[in-house]
Amino acid sequence: MTFGSDLLQSCMKVDAPTELVLEYTRALMAFLLVHPQPARVLMVGLGGGSIVRYMQAHLPDTHLTVVEISPDVIDLRDEFDVPADGPTLSVVCADGARYMARTDLLPFDAILIDGFTAEGQPPALATPAFYRACRARLAPDGLLMINLHAAEPALSEHLKRLRKALGSGVFDQTVDDGDNQVVMAAAEPVWQALAADFQTRWTQLAEVHQSTLGSSAGRLERALVRRYPARLSE
């Protein structure tokens, strides 16, 4: 799936529709190291539904809410084998920034931001106010996962806004394919706890999730080692 540009927005293997093909989609699942069985996840941007298919197949008890601004994208869900709405899946046609500003939402264990147009990430999904709203919608130990384009100077500006809005608990990593940068944000105690217990959490993670995370988990562990060396040596 593309949105009128050379940027590949989504990709699906016809013979393995629940597999996450693009590296950035696999990296976005790193929240599983903290919440291997999340209760509630919110995602902004449906695209071709890769993460929806994956979560419905491998996290059947997790309630996933997907906010997609384009009715045309939602209309294509059958062509991309996106499951129908049900007890654990709700696809909502709405503006992601406005939806995130709602105060009647229950806290989420993870929020994934993957909203793009042909021009790139919509400005409304990259403002300090939006990032603060994301933080307000998270559970205390929740994680914010964002897919950004790696082009400068926009990337540095996004990261600056994120750190100003969310504090020091922001990590970013380049992915193996494409021009994406995955940003992960959480409260410092969340990262400290993960740093102290990384290998145990990794070995306890379901094999399918280990396969999915692959090299992105290694990058995150190395970033944690650099930031919290004492924690990892305890």
C-alpha positions in Angstrom: 0.0 0.0 0.0 1.2 3.5 -0.9 -0.5 6.9 -0.5 0.5 8.7 -3.7 4.2 8.7 -3.1 7.3 6.5 -3.3 6.9 5.7 0.4 5.8 2.1 1.1 3.1 2.3 3.8 2.2 -1.3 4.2 3.1 -4.7 2.9 1.5 -8.2 3.3 2.6 -11.7 2.4 -0.4 -13.3 0.8 0.7 -16.7 2.1 1.5 -15.4 5.6 -0.9 -12.5 6.3 -0.2 -12.2 10.0 3.6 -11.9 9.6 5.0 -8.4 10.0 7.0 -7.8 6.9 8.4 -4.3 7.3 11.1 -3.8 10.0 9.5 -0.7 11.4 6.3 -2.6 12.2 8.3 -5.2 14.0 10.1 -2.6 16.0 6.8 -1.0 17.0 6.0 -4.2 18.9 8.8 -3.7 21.4 6.2 -2.7 24.0 5.7 -6.5 24.4 8.9 -6.6 26.4 7.1 -4.6 29.1 3.5 -5.8 28.5 3.6 -9.3 27.0 -0.1 -9.6 27.4 -1.4 -6.0 27.2 -5.0 -5.3 28.1 -5.6 -2.3 25.9 -3.7 -0.9 23.0 -4.5 2.2 20.8 -3.1 2.7 17.3 -3.4 5.8 15.1 -3.2 4.8 11.5 -4.7 1.7 10.0 -2.8 1.5 6.7 -2.8 -2.1 5.4 -3.6 -3.5 8.8 -0.4 -5.4 9.4 -0.3 -4.8 13.1 -4.0 -5.4 13.4 -3.7 -8.9 11.8 -0.6 -9.7 13.9 -2.3 -8.7 17.2 -5.6 -10.4 16.4 -3.7 -13.6 15.7 -1.1 -13.6 18.5 -2.7 -11.4 21.2 -6.3 -12.5 21.0 -7.2 -11.2 24.5 -5.8 -7.7 23.9 -8.4 -5.0 23.0 -7.1 -2.9 20.1 -8.6 0.4 19.1 -7.5 1.7 15.7 -8.1 5.3 14.7 -8.0 6.0 11.0 -8.9 9.4 9.5 -9.5 8.2 5.9 -12.7 6.3 5.2 -11.1 5.2 1.9 -8.4 3.3 3.8 -11.0 1.7 6.0 -12.9 0.7 2.9 -9.9 -1.3 1.8 -9.7 -3.4 4.9 -11.3 -6.5 3.3 -8.7 -6.4 0.5 -5.9 -6.6 3.1 -7.6 -9.2 5.2 -8.1 -6.9 8.2 -10.4 -8.7 10.6 -13.9 -7.3 11.2 -14.6 -5.4 14.4 -15.4 -7.6 17.3 -15.0 -7.9 21.1 -11.3 -7.1 20.9 -11.1 -4.9 17.9 -12.6 -1.5 17.1 -11.6 0.5 14.0 -12.8 4.1 14.4 -13.0 6.6 11.5 -11.8 9.8 13.3 -9.0 12.4 13.4 -6.2 10.9 15.5 -5.2 14.1 17.2 -8.8 14.9 18.2 -9.4 11.4 19.4 -6.3 11.5 21.6 -7.5 14.7 23.2 -10.6 12.9 24.6 -10.6 12.7 28.4 -13.1 9.8 28.6 -10.7 7.1 27.4 -9.5 4.3 29.7 -5.7 4.1 30.0 -3.7 2.2 27.4 -0.8 -0.1 28.0 0.7 1.0 24.6 -0.1 3.6 22.1 1.2 3.2 18.5 1.4 6.2 16.2 1.8 5.3 12.5 -0.1 8.0 10.7 1.2 9.1 7.3 -0.1 10.8 4.2 1.6 11.2 0.8 3.3 14.3 2.3 4.6 12.4 5.3 3.5 12.6 8.9 0.5 14.9 9.4 1.5 18.0 11.4 -1.3 17.4 13.9 0.3 14.1 14.9 3.6 15.8 15.7 2.8 18.7 18.0 3.8 19.1 21.7 0.1 19.1 22.5 -0.5 15.8 20.8 2.5 14.2 22.5 1.2 15.4 25.9 -2.2 14.0 25.1 -0.6 10.7 24.3 1.2 10.7 27.6 -2.1 11.5 29.4 -3.8 8.5 27.7 -1.1 6.0 28.8 -1.2 3.9 31.9 1.6 4.8 34.4 3.7 1.9 32.9 2.5 2.4 29.4 4.6 2.9 26.3 4.3 5.3 23.4 5.6 3.9 20.1 6.0 6.2 17.1 7.0 5.6 13.5 8.8 8.6 12.1 10.4 9.3 8.8 14.2 9.6 9.3 14.7 12.6 7.0 16.3 15.6 8.6 15.7 18.3 9.8 12.2 17.1 10.5 13.3 14.1 12.6 15.4 16.2 15.0 12.6 18.6 15.5 10.2 15.7 16.3 12.6 14.3 18.8 13.1 17.7 20.4 9.4 18.1 20.8 9.0 14.6 22.2 11.6 15.0 24.8 10.2 18.3 25.8 6.7 16.9 26.2 7.6 13.5 27.6 10.8 13.9 29.5 14.0 11.9 29.4 12.5 8.5 28.8 12.6 8.7 25.0 14.6 6.3 22.9 14.9 6.3 19.1 16.4 3.7 16.8 16.9 3.4 13.0 15.4 0.3 11.4 17.1 -2.0 8.9 14.9 -1.3 5.9 13.4 1.9 4.6 13.8 5.4 6.0 12.1 5.0 9.3 13.0 5.9 12.8 11.0 4.2 15.6 10.7 6.2 18.8 9.8 4.7 22.1 8.8 6.7 25.2 7.9 5.7 28.7 8.4 6.8 32.3 12.0 6.3 33.5 11.0 3.6 36.0 9.6 1.5 33.2 12.9 1.5 31.3 14.9 1.0 34.5 12.8 -2.1 35.4 13.3 -3.4 31.8 17.0 -2.8 32.0 17.3 -4.7 35.2 15.4 -7.7 33.9 15.8 -7.7 30.2 17.0 -11.2 29.6 14.4 -12.8 31.8 11.6 -10.9 30.0 13.1 -11.9 26.7 13.3 -15.6 27.4 9.7 -15.5 28.8 8.4 -13.8 25.6 6.4 -16.0 23.2 8.6 -17.4 20.4 6.5 -15.7 17.8 7.2 -12.3 19.4 10.9 -13.1 19.7 11.0 -13.8 16.0 9.1 -10.6 15.3 11.3 -8.3 17.4 14.5 -9.8 16.2 17.3 -7.3 15.8 15.2 -4.4 17.2 15.2 -6.0 20.6 19.0 -6.2 20.5 19.2 -2.5 19.7 16.9 -1.6 22.5 18.9 -3.7 25.0 22.2 -2.0 23.9 20.5 1.4 24.3 19.4 0.4 27.8 23.0 -0.8 28.6 24.3 2.6 27.7 21.8 4.5 29.7 21.5 2.2 32.8 24.7 0.3 33.1 24.4 -0.1 36.8 20.9 -1.7 36.5 22.1 -4.3 34.0 25.1 -5.2 36.2 23.0 -5.7 39.4 
